[in-house]
Amino acid sequence: MSLYQFKLPDIGEGIAEAEIVAWHVKVGDRVEEDQQLADMMTDKATVEMESPVAGTVKSLAGEVGDQIAIGSVLVEIETEGGAGAAEPAAESKKERPLADGAEEPTPEQEKAMPVMATTAPGAKAQKSFVPSEVEGRNETAVPAPLDTLGTSGSGHGAKVLASPAVRQRARDLGIDLAEVKTSSDRVRHADLDAYLLYNGGSVSYGGGAKRSDETIKVVGLRRKIAENMQEAKRRIPHFTLVEEFDVTDLEDTRAMMNRDRGDNPKLTLLPFLITAMGKALVDWPMLNATFDDDAMVLTRHGSMHLGMATQTPGGLMVPVIRDAQAKNLWQLAREIGRLAAAARDGTAKSEELSGSTLTLTSLGPLGGVATTPVINRPEVAIIGPNRIIERPMFVPDGMGGERIEKRKLMNISISCDHRVVDGHDAASFVQELKKLLETPVLLLAE
């Protein structure tokens, strides 16, 4: 028997530590080589850690939510017959002959951490690490095991992506993974919950089912969101302005353009709103700014890099449309769809999730009458369109009088940082938006 210490490898440039977001084993478990041990999260990605040896888990470094330093022991595994035990570096060099033409590795190469192996394509932008048997020797990258690829329990033969924990839970519940719908690339616990809900698995119709209390540790992306929201509300004195917009003519224009869109993506209201924002910022640039409140420096940006608040299975993310003011309606619609899909399936690049100068947040048809959105610090404003409703209104009848007519109305909310944005500036910006959106010919004019 020997004890193998699996140390947390360097999983990204400049990363000093990673957060444990999930354990897939516990002390006393028997693990096989390449079996998933834990999910670790950095600011850039979620990484799957896999066992380089077979054996019994003797200790774990911490609990879910703990931060683990790079290079520290993550898991200790007791192996049989010395398998996987770390060899002395000097003996390792003597016993391992070099390939023909190969050069002796440098000390820097000897210190290199285990290399990364990619998972199946589109696997939630996660990465798997398969350490070499001898820690400290830089091995050749090998494909990560496809143990997350499985066949559905009913024998349909469909390939389904799911973690071992999800797969075990599905077996325990008697659920065929091939029948579970998912909005991402793999089936997750939330998808099993939705399957049970809509298939009556644990719901008593006619009344709410009694449920036991649940304690949930806030970790990973949800913790990042919580920290950012807390800092925004703690450090920024918000004020929110809500204005009513008559979007009847705009909706007619949108419907007309969609009928003749050809191969272009379908237009929602958002590309029109973004176009109006880009035009209005010419006269009111103080809304397209970031504020470093530590240095007390305000930067007004020449380009509108628009953050799009997007709901994903893991929580809220904000992909960024670069130079949004320079794109036409069709380009904006295409970019909105692309970035939203990348955020939800985890393939968004780090540069697509940072650098926004102004944020737009929309709940679509779920949007209420009015919202008070929280500013995406260090920006100074955030804009939120609300639900469109139909209501009778007095409108000019063309003969000097008025008539009652059914119109489509929508409230738009804007929250601003009162340290650097005055109420007059915010109101003036919103009135410019109102003029553009209520008169689409002005919005579409060059």
Residue pairs with C-beta under 8 A, 6 or more apart in sequence:
1 78
1 79
1 80
1 81
2 78
2 79
2 81
2 82
2 83
2 84
2 85
3 58
3 76
3 77
3 78
3 79
3 85
4 52
4 53
4 55
4 76
4 77
4 78
4 79
4 84
4 85
4 86
5 73
5 75
5 76
5 86
5 135
6 37
6 49
6 51
6 52
6 73
6 74
6 75
6 76
6 77
6 131
7 71
7 72
7 73
7 74
7 135
8 18
8 40
8 49
8 61
8 68
8 69
8 70
8 71
8 72
8 73
8 74
9 70
9 113
9 114
9 129
9 131
10 70
10 71
10 113
11 18
11 40
11 42
11 45
11 47
11 70
11 116
11 127
11 129
12 42
12 44
12 45
15 42
15 43
15 44
15 70
16 69
16 70
17 67
17 68
17 69
17 70
18 40
18 41
18 42
18 47
18 67
18 68
18 70
19 40
19 41
19 42
19 65
19 66
19 67
19 68
19 219
19 220
19 223
20 38
20 39
20 40
20 61
20 62
20 63
20 64
20 65
20 66
20 67
20 68
20 219
21 39
21 40
21 41
21 46
21 64
21 65
21 219
21 220
22 38
22 39
22 64
22 165
23 37
23 38
23 60
23 64
24 35
24 36
24 37
24 38
24 39
24 163
24 164
24 165
25 31
25 35
25 37
25 38
25 57
25 60
25 75
26 57
26 60
27 57
27 58
27 59
27 60
28 56
28 57
29 56
29 57
30 54
30 55
30 56
30 57
31 37
31 51
31 54
31 55
31 56
31 57
31 77
32 51
32 54
33 51
33 52
33 53
33 54
34 50
34 51
34 52
34 130
34 144
34 145
34 147
35 50
35 51
35 147
35 164
36 48
36 49
36 50
36 51
36 128
36 147
36 163
36 164
37 49
37 50
37 51
37 74
37 75
38 48
38 49
38 74
38 75
39 46
39 47
39 48
39 49
39 126
40 46
40 47
40 49
40 68
41 47
41 219
41 220
41 221
43 224
44 350
45 125
45 126
45 127
46 124
46 125
46 126
46 220
46 346
47 126
47 127
47 128
47 129
48 119
48 126
48 127
48 128
48 129
48 144
49 74
49 75
49 128
49 129
50 128
50 129
50 130
50 144
50 145
51 75
51 77
52 84
52 114
52 130
52 131
52 132
52 133
53 77
53 79
53 83
53 84
53 133
54 79
54 80
54 83
54 84
55 77
55 78
55 79
55 80
55 83
55 84
56 77
56 78
57 75
57 76
57 77
57 78
58 76
58 77
58 78
59 75
59 76
60 74
60 75
61 68
61 72
61 73
61 74
61 75
62 68
63 217
64 217
64 219
65 217
65 218
65 219
65 223
68 74
71 113
77 84
79 85
84 133
86 134
86 135
87 95
87 134
89 110
89 136
92 134
92 137
93 104
98 104
105 137
105 138
109 138
110 136
110 137
110 138
111 136
112 136
112 138
114 129
114 130
114 131
114 132
114 135
114 138
114 139
115 138
115 139
115 140
115 141
116 127
116 128
116 129
116 141
117 127
117 128
117 129
117 130
117 141
117 142
117 143
117 144
118 127
118 128
118 141
118 143
118 144
119 126
119 127
119 128
119 144
119 148
120 144
120 146
120 148
120 149
120 161
122 185
122 345
122 347
123 148
123 161
123 185
123 186
124 184
124 185
124 186
124 345
124 346
125 345
125 346
125 347
125 348
126 346
128 144
130 142
130 144
132 138
132 139
147 164
148 161
148 162
148 163
148 164
148 167
148 186
149 159
149 160
149 161
150 159
150 160
150 162
150 167
150 177
151 157
151 158
151 159
151 160
152 158
152 160
152 176
152 177
152 178
152 179
153 170
153 171
153 174
153 175
153 176
153 177
154 176
154 178
154 179
156 176
156 178
158 178
160 177
160 178
160 180
160 186
160 187
161 185
161 186
161 187
162 170
162 177
162 186
162 187
162 188
163 186
163 188
165 189
166 177
166 186
166 187
166 188
166 189
166 192
167 177
169 189
169 192
170 176
170 177
170 180
170 187
170 192
173 192
173 196
173 201
175 192
175 195
175 196
177 187
179 195
180 187
180 191
180 192
180 195
181 191
181 194
181 195
182 188
182 191
183 313
183 344
184 313
184 344
184 345
184 346
185 345
185 346
188 313
190 313
195 201
196 202
196 203
197 203
202 209
203 209
218 226
220 314
221 314
221 315
221 317
222 314
222 315
225 315
225 316
228 376
228 377
229 374
231 377
232 374
232 375
232 376
232 377
233 374
235 293
235 377
236 375
236 377
236 417
236 419
237 417
237 418
237 419
238 372
238 374
238 375
238 415
238 416
238 417
238 418
239 415
239 416
239 418
239 423
239 426
240 372
240 373
240 413
240 414
240 415
240 416
241 413
241 414
241 416
241 423
241 426
241 427
241 430
242 370
242 411
242 412
242 413
242 414
243 411
243 412
243 430
243 431
243 434
244 409
244 410
244 411
245 409
245 410
245 411
245 412
245 433
245 434
245 437
245 438
246 393
246 407
246 408
246 409
246 438
247 269
247 388
247 408
247 409
247 410
247 437
247 438
248 407
248 408
249 438
249 439
249 440
250 269
250 272
250 437
250 438
250 440
250 443
251 269
251 388
251 408
253 440
253 444
254 267
254 268
254 269
254 272
257 267
257 329
258 266
258 267
261 267
261 330
264 330
264 333
264 334
265 330
265 333
265 334
265 337
266 333
267 329
267 330
267 333
268 333
268 336
269 385
269 388
269 410
270 332
270 333
270 336
270 360
270 362
270 385
271 329
271 330
271 332
271 333
271 336
272 329
272 437
272 440
272 443
273 360
273 383
273 385
273 412
273 433
273 437
274 306
274 321
274 324
274 332
274 360
275 328
275 329
275 332
275 436
275 443
276 432
276 433
276 436
276 437
276 443
277 304
277 306
277 324
277 325
277 358
277 360
277 383
277 433
278 304
278 324
278 325
278 326
279 325
279 432
279 436
279 443
280 429
280 432
280 433
280 436
281 287
281 288
281 304
281 325
281 358
281 429
283 428
283 432
284 425
284 428
284 429
284 432
285 300
285 301
286 300
286 380
286 420
286 421
286 425
287 358
287 380
287 381
287 416
287 421
287 425
287 426
287 429
288 300
288 301
288 304
288 357
288 358
288 381
289 298
289 299
289 300
289 301
289 357
289 379
289 380
289 381
289 420
290 298
290 299
290 301
290 357
290 378
290 379
290 380
291 297
291 298
291 299
291 378
291 379
291 380
291 417
291 419
291 420
292 298
292 299
292 378
293 378
293 419
298 380
298 420
301 357
303 322
303 323
303 325
303 326
303 357
304 323
304 324
304 325
304 357
304 358
305 320
305 321
305 322
305 323
305 324
305 355
305 356
305 357
305 358
306 320
306 321
306 324
306 356
306 357
306 358
306 359
306 360
307 318
307 319
307 320
307 356
307 358
307 359
307 360
307 376
307 379
308 318
308 319
308 320
308 321
308 336
308 339
308 340
308 359
308 360
309 316
309 317
309 318
309 359
309 360
309 361
309 362
309 376
310 316
310 317
310 318
310 319
310 339
310 340
310 343
310 344
312 343
312 344
312 346
313 344
314 346
317 343
317 348
317 353
318 353
318 356
318 359
318 376
319 339
319 340
319 342
319 343
319 348
319 352
319 353
320 339
320 352
320 353
320 354
320 355
320 356
321 327
321 332
321 335
321 336
321 339
322 355
324 332
324 335
327 335
339 348
339 352
342 348
342 349
342 352
343 353
356 376
356 379
357 379
358 379
358 381
358 382
358 383
359 375
359 376
359 379
359 381
359 382
359 383
360 382
360 383
360 384
360 385
361 371
361 373
361 382
361 383
361 384
362 384
362 385
363 371
363 384
363 386
363 387
365 387
366 387
367 384
367 385
367 386
367 387
368 386
368 387
369 386
369 387
369 389
369 411
370 386
370 411
370 413
371 384
371 386
371 413
372 413
372 415
373 382
373 383
373 384
373 413
373 415
374 382
374 415
375 381
375 382
375 415
375 416
375 417
376 382
379 417
380 416
380 417
380 420
380 421
381 414
381 415
381 416
381 417
381 421
381 426
382 414
382 415
383 412
383 413
383 414
384 412
384 413
384 414
384 415
385 410
385 411
385 412
385 413
386 410
386 411
386 412
386 413
387 410
388 408
388 409
388 410
389 408
389 409
389 410
390 406
390 407
390 408
390 409
391 406
391 407
391 409
392 404
392 405
392 406
392 407
393 404
393 405
393 406
393 407
393 409
394 402
394 403
394 404
395 402
395 403
395 404
395 405
395 407
396 402
396 403
397 403
412 430
412 433
414 426
414 429
414 430
416 426
435 442
436 442
436 443
437 443
